Amino acid sequence: MEAGERVNLSFLGGEPLLNRPVIRAATERARAIADERGIVITFSITTNGTQLSADDGEFFESHGSPSP
């Protein structure tokens, strides 16, 4: 990938939030790589909401805007 490209990292299948540590680590790592390379990254998750917490909402909100 080159600077200026756009990517979306999507989490889906089963219930992604059952493995919350992996979702968070992958999100943070992907953001760091995208920032280093000048890539615009967005994230999406498909969940039934049964495992969603207020802390998850804050985490997703903080990673919701594309990187510059």
C-alpha positions in Angstrom: 0.0 0.0 0.0 1.1 3.5 -0.7 0.5 6.8 1.0 -2.9 8.2 0.3 -4.6 4.8 -0.3 -7.6 3.9 1.8 -8.4 0.7 3.5 -11.1 -0.6 5.8 -10.4 -3.3 8.4 -13.7 -5.2 9.1 -14.4 -7.5 12.0 -17.2 -10.0 11.4 -18.2 -13.6 11.6 -19.6 -15.2 14.7 -19.4 -12.6 17.5 -16.1 -10.7 17.1 -16.3 -9.2 20.6 -15.9 -12.7 22.2 -12.2 -12.1 21.5 -12.0 -8.4 22.5 -8.2 -8.4 23.1 -7.6 -9.4 19.5 -10.0 -6.8 18.1 -8.3 -4.1 20.1 -4.8 -5.2 19.4 -5.5 -5.5 15.7 -7.2 -2.1 15.6 -4.3 -0.4 17.4 -1.6 -2.2 15.2 -3.4 -1.4 12.0 -3.8 2.3 13.0 -0.1 2.5 13.8 0.9 0.9 10.5 -1.5 3.1 8.5 -0.2 6.3 10.3 3.5 5.3 9.5 2.7 4.8 5.8 0.3 7.7 5.3 -2.6 5.4 4.6 -6.2 6.3 5.5 -7.8 3.5 7.5 -11.3 3.0 8.8 -12.7 0.2 10.9 -16.0 -1.6 11.0 -17.5 -4.3 13.1 -20.5 -6.5 12.7 -21.9 -7.5 16.1 -25.2 -8.6 17.5 -24.5 -6.2 20.5 -24.8 -8.8 23.2 -21.2 -8.4 24.3 -20.9 -4.6 23.7 -19.9 -2.5 26.7 -19.6 1.2 27.3 -15.8 0.8 27.3 -16.1 -0.8 23.8 -18.1 2.3 22.7 -15.4 4.6 23.9 -12.7 2.5 22.2 -14.6 2.4 18.9 -15.4 6.1 19.0 -11.7 6.9 19.5 -10.8 4.9 16.4 -13.8 5.9 14.3 -12.3 8.8 12.4 -10.0 8.1 9.5 -6.3 8.8 10.2 -5.0 12.0 8.5 
